[in-house]
């Protein structure tokens, strides 16, 4: 079906097509939920994953950036995703960068985005998260970032992150810190080890305060990292410093990776795959497999997903692959993962993780 629809969507500009697809998805999740569920249904006990203290019916989820404002959580559950990640969400609302800000590269099945963290802000988004929170076996991560404004610096930037954390923490299955966004002027500031240490210290204090006040739970905290600068990944002190900072704080896992800096934006899709896989393998090896990793970047097939899991990821996320292959990609990857794991003699997807690290 998507093969017939895609030429119509690609006749539109990339952002227009995204807005149309999102509006259609919002309508469909309300009007025909049962039909969607039947159309994309595929489940298998081998796909179940337990990680971060959560149960995932399968390891294939939606990456942050597609559903910035938490409108499509039910839609991706109906498509058969194992989880979703909303955001990036910031403390203050923002429109993002000026258009055009999203570009296709069909020959590489890639995208470059210069979106700039546009979203409705955490005060408006938090009540939507509350409606969708705690769905059985469908975790909902929330990706948070600093408000896109170069005027928010220093302690104000720490407070900005903390404000968003405080508003979403009760409703998030897990929280991802987007400290590595390449499509804002100051988006990667917090990937500097000293700045990350200050941010994590601020969140440690906030978590301690929430516990004193009787907060019911503390969601697992993940850090989303930039890809290596080179495809042939030469390990250097940068990631070692990041890992040391994270080990000193309550960081429960990692998302690898963000988009690759490219022409004042971020490149996603297959050109990112080798770098992402390399960083997943590095993180898995350096942590001894003790910190769960969500692999993202260029996953557009069961084979690509399997490779990321084998490198050390426990879960994988899609975005650009959905643009080029459509919503049926989720089911196709799940079916392929079952087949590939059986071919390798694995009875569970979890057994793949780190098998080729």
C-alpha distance (Angstrom), angle and dihedral (degrees) to the residues before:
residue distance angle dihedral
X1 . . .
X2 3.81 . .
X3 3.81 90.5 .
X4 3.82 87.1 66.4
X5 3.79 95.4 44.2
X6 3.79 98.6 44.0
X7 3.85 96.8 74.2
X8 3.81 88.8 55.1
X9 3.80 92.2 49.9
X10 3.80 92.4 44.9
X11 3.80 89.7 52.4
X12 3.81 85.0 67.8
X13 3.76 125.5 67.6
X14 3.82 113.2 -88.5
X15 3.79 95.2 -107.3
X16 3.81 93.0 43.7
X17 3.80 89.2 51.6
X18 3.80 91.2 49.5
X19 3.80 92.2 50.6
X20 3.81 91.3 48.5
X21 3.81 92.3 47.7
X22 3.80 91.4 48.0
X23 3.80 92.8 49.1
X24 3.81 90.7 48.8
X25 3.80 90.7 49.1
X26 3.81 91.9 50.7
X27 3.79 90.2 51.6
X28 3.80 93.7 45.9
X29 3.81 95.3 49.8
X30 3.80 88.7 57.6
X31 3.80 100.8 36.6
X32 3.80 104.8 38.0
X33 3.82 110.3 14.7
X34 3.81 94.4 144.8
X35 3.79 92.1 50.4
X36 3.79 91.4 50.5
X37 3.77 91.7 49.2
X38 3.80 92.4 50.4
X39 3.79 93.7 45.1
X40 3.79 95.1 53.7
X41 3.80 100.7 29.4
X42 3.77 119.3 139.2
X43 3.77 125.7 139.6
X44 3.78 134.0 165.7
X45 3.80 130.1 175.3
X46 3.80 91.4 -129.6
X47 3.81 89.7 65.3
X48 3.81 95.5 63.6
X49 3.81 115.1 114.0
X50 3.80 129.8 -171.4
X51 3.78 112.8 -162.4
X52 3.82 137.9 136.2
X53 3.79 87.1 23.4
X54 3.81 89.0 -65.5
X55 3.80 135.5 109.7
X56 3.80 118.5 -128.5
X57 3.82 118.9 -171.5
X58 3.80 86.6 -149.3
X59 3.82 136.4 -1.9
X60 3.83 98.2 -117.2
X61 3.80 115.0 102.2
X62 3.78 143.3 161.2
X63 3.80 117.2 -95.2
X64 3.78 122.9 -130.7
X65 3.79 115.9 -92.1
X66 3.79 99.5 53.3
X67 3.81 98.4 73.8
X68 3.78 102.4 29.9
X69 3.80 96.1 160.9
X70 3.82 102.6 40.1
X71 3.80 96.8 -110.2
X72 3.82 98.1 126.2
X73 3.81 106.2 47.0
X74 3.84 93.5 114.7
X75 3.80 91.8 45.4
X76 3.78 95.1 60.2
X77 3.79 91.9 44.6
X78 3.82 87.8 54.8
X79 3.82 89.9 49.5
X80 3.78 88.4 59.0
X81 3.80 100.2 -106.2
X82 3.78 114.9 156.5
X83 3.80 93.3 -137.6
X84 3.78 143.1 -17.3
X85 3.80 136.6 -137.2
X86 3.79 117.4 -145.9
X87 3.80 122.6 -154.1
X88 2.87 153.3 -30.5
X89 3.81 84.6 -109.6
X90 3.81 119.4 -172.1
X91 3.80 133.0 -169.2
X92 3.79 93.8 -112.1
X93 3.80 126.1 40.1
X94 3.77 116.9 -108.1
X95 3.78 140.0 -178.6
X96 3.78 95.0 -143.0
X97 3.78 125.4 -138.4
X98 3.78 126.5 -24.9
X99 3.79 119.9 -83.7
X100 2.97 137.7 -69.8
X101 3.79 89.2 56.1
X102 3.80 106.2 138.6
X103 3.82 123.0 63.4
X104 3.80 134.8 -178.2
X105 3.80 126.1 -141.7
X106 3.83 100.6 -170.5
X107 3.80 95.2 178.6
X108 3.82 88.3 64.6
X109 3.82 96.2 28.5
X110 3.80 85.1 -123.7
X111 3.78 138.2 135.0
X112 3.78 133.9 -150.9
X113 3.77 114.9 -155.3
X114 3.78 129.2 -167.7
X115 3.79 93.4 171.7
X116 3.78 95.8 138.2
X117 3.82 101.9 -146.2
X118 3.79 98.0 -68.4
X119 3.81 110.7 178.4
X120 3.80 141.9 135.9
X121 3.80 94.4 -98.7
X122 3.78 129.5 -108.3
X123 3.81 96.8 -83.8
X124 3.81 91.6 61.7
X125 3.79 96.3 36.2
X126 3.82 97.6 48.4
X127 3.85 95.1 71.5
X128 3.82 89.7 52.3
X129 3.79 90.1 51.3
X130 3.79 89.4 51.4
X131 3.82 90.5 57.0
X132 3.79 92.2 53.4
X133 3.80 99.5 36.1
X134 3.79 124.3 119.1
X135 3.79 98.1 15.7
X136 3.80 107.0 169.0
X137 3.81 112.4 -94.3
X138 3.81 92.9 -12.2
X139 3.80 108.4 101.1
X140 3.80 117.4 -160.5
X141 3.78 115.4 -153.4
X142 3.78 121.6 -163.6
X143 3.80 120.0 -146.2
X144 3.81 112.4 -152.7
X145 3.79 130.4 -167.8
X146 3.78 140.4 171.1
X147 3.78 115.0 -83.4
X148 3.80 109.1 -92.0
X149 3.80 99.3 -107.9
X150 3.81 127.1 112.3
X151 3.80 87.6 -150.2
X152 3.81 91.5 69.7
X153 3.79 103.7 82.9
X154 3.79 141.6 147.1
X155 3.79 115.7 -3.4
X156 3.80 90.1 -1.8
X157 3.81 89.0 61.1
X158 3.80 90.7 50.7
X159 3.79 90.2 49.9
X160 3.80 89.8 48.1
X161 3.81 92.0 56.5
X162 3.80 91.2 43.4
X163 3.81 92.6 51.9
X164 3.79 91.3 56.4
X165 3.79 92.4 45.0
X166 3.80 90.7 52.5
X167 3.80 92.9 50.9
X168 3.80 97.7 48.5
X169 3.81 104.6 31.0
X170 3.81 96.1 90.5
X171 3.81 91.7 54.3
X172 3.82 103.8 38.5
X173 3.80 124.0 94.0
X174 3.80 85.1 -154.4
X175 3.80 136.1 -10.7
X176 3.80 125.8 -132.4
X177 3.79 119.9 -157.9
X178 3.79 108.3 -141.4
X179 3.78 98.5 -152.4
X180 3.81 95.2 147.8
X181 3.82 108.0 57.5
X182 3.82 108.3 148.4
X183 3.82 98.4 -168.3
X184 3.81 99.5 71.4
X185 3.78 126.7 68.7
X186 3.80 93.2 -118.5
X187 3.81 101.0 19.8
X188 3.82 97.7 115.8
X189 3.80 96.3 47.2
X190 3.79 93.3 106.8
X191 3.79 93.9 53.5
X192 3.78 86.9 74.7
X193 3.82 103.6 103.0
X194 3.82 94.9 -126.3
X195 3.80 92.6 47.7
X196 3.82 91.5 45.8
X197 3.80 89.8 50.9
X198 3.81 90.1 53.4
X199 3.81 91.7 48.2
X200 3.79 94.2 48.4
X201 3.81 90.3 47.1
X202 3.80 88.9 54.1
X203 3.79 91.1 50.4
X204 3.82 91.3 46.6
X205 3.80 88.2 57.6
X206 3.79 91.3 47.1
X207 3.80 92.3 50.2
X208 3.82 91.2 49.2
X209 3.80 90.0 50.2
X210 3.80 92.0 49.0
X211 3.79 90.4 51.5
X212 3.80 92.0 50.6
X213 3.79 88.1 52.2
X214 3.80 90.8 52.6
X215 3.81 102.0 -103.4
X216 3.79 109.0 -176.3
X217 3.79 95.8 -133.3
X218 3.78 145.4 -4.9
X219 3.80 112.8 -134.2
X220 3.81 117.6 -134.0
X221 3.80 111.9 -95.2
X222 3.81 122.7 -135.8
X223 3.80 130.4 -176.6
X224 3.81 120.0 -141.3
X225 3.79 112.5 -143.2
X226 3.79 135.9 -159.6
X227 3.81 119.3 -109.5
X228 3.80 119.5 -106.6
X229 3.78 114.4 -85.7
X230 3.80 92.3 -124.2
X231 3.78 129.8 49.2
X232 3.79 89.7 -136.9
X233 3.78 92.6 63.5
X234 3.80 112.3 -140.8
X235 3.79 108.2 -170.7
X236 3.78 113.4 -125.8
X237 3.77 138.1 172.8
X238 3.82 94.6 -89.6
X239 3.80 96.8 79.1
X240 3.80 91.3 37.4
X241 3.81 89.0 57.7
X242 3.80 91.4 47.4
X243 3.80 91.2 51.2
X244 3.79 91.4 48.4
X245 3.80 90.9 52.8
X246 3.79 92.2 47.6
X247 3.82 91.4 48.4
X248 3.79 89.3 56.5
X249 3.80 91.4 57.5
X250 3.80 138.9 42.8
X251 3.80 97.9 -79.2
X252 3.79 110.0 148.6
X253 3.79 100.8 -173.8
X254 3.79 149.1 -29.5
X255 3.78 141.7 -103.2
X256 3.79 111.9 -143.5
X257 2.89 115.8 -138.4
X258 3.76 144.8 14.4
X259 3.80 119.3 -168.6
X260 3.80 121.2 -68.5
X261 3.83 116.6 -104.1
X262 3.80 107.2 -105.9
X263 3.80 131.2 159.8
X264 3.83 95.6 -22.3
X265 3.78 90.5 -46.3
X266 3.77 142.9 63.5
X267 3.81 125.8 -82.5
X268 3.81 117.8 -143.7
X269 3.79 135.2 176.2
X270 3.83 133.6 52.8
X271 3.85 95.3 -21.5
X272 3.81 86.3 66.9
X273 3.81 96.8 48.9
X274 3.81 101.2 90.4
X275 3.80 93.2 48.0
X276 3.78 92.6 47.2
X277 3.79 92.9 48.6
X278 3.80 90.8 49.1
X279 3.79 92.4 52.7
X280 3.81 92.4 46.4
X281 3.80 89.5 53.3
X282 3.82 91.4 47.4
X283 3.81 93.3 49.5
X284 3.79 92.7 46.6
X285 3.80 92.3 49.1
X286 3.81 95.5 44.1
X287 3.80 93.4 49.4
X288 3.78 94.7 40.4
X289 3.79 89.1 -122.1
X290 3.82 90.3 -64.9
X291 3.80 96.1 121.5
X292 3.82 117.6 60.1
X293 3.80 115.7 -124.6
X294 3.79 129.5 -154.1
X295 3.80 108.8 -151.5
X296 3.79 117.5 -147.8
X297 3.79 135.0 162.4
X298 3.79 126.9 82.0
X299 3.80 97.8 3.6
X300 3.79 104.0 150.3
X301 3.82 103.7 140.5
X302 3.79 142.5 31.7
X303 3.80 88.6 -102.1
X304 3.81 92.2 55.0
X305 3.80 90.8 47.1
X306 3.81 91.7 48.3
X307 3.79 91.2 50.6
X308 3.82 91.2 52.8
X309 3.80 92.1 48.3
X310 3.79 92.0 47.3
X311 3.82 89.2 51.2
X312 3.80 89.5 58.7
X313 3.80 110.5 -78.3
X314 3.79 119.6 132.4
X315 3.82 93.4 -165.2
X316 3.81 136.5 18.3
X317 3.80 134.1 -149.5
X318 3.81 134.2 -150.5
X319 3.79 134.7 -155.0
X320 3.80 116.2 131.0
X321 3.81 91.6 38.9
X322 3.81 89.0 60.6
X323 3.81 90.2 55.2
X324 3.81 92.5 55.5
X325 3.81 101.1 31.8
X326 3.79 104.6 27.8
X327 3.80 133.9 -132.1
X328 3.81 93.1 -53.3
X329 3.81 87.3 72.9
X330 3.80 90.6 83.6
X331 3.80 92.9 58.6
X332 3.81 91.9 41.7
X333 3.81 91.8 54.0
X334 3.81 92.7 47.5
X335 3.80 92.0 50.2
X336 3.78 91.4 46.8
X337 3.80 93.1 48.3
X338 3.79 91.0 55.2
X339 3.81 90.8 49.5
X340 3.81 94.4 46.1
X341 3.79 93.9 45.7
X342 3.81 91.2 50.5
X343 3.80 89.8 49.0
X344 3.82 88.4 54.6
X345 3.80 92.4 47.6
X346 3.80 96.6 -108.7
X347 3.79 119.9 142.1
X348 3.80 93.7 -166.5
X349 3.81 136.1 35.6
X350 3.79 88.4 -129.1
X351 3.80 89.1 66.7
X352 3.80 89.7 64.1
X353 3.80 94.6 61.6
X354 3.79 110.2 109.2
X355 3.81 94.1 -6.0
X356 3.81 90.1 130.4
X357 3.80 100.0 28.9
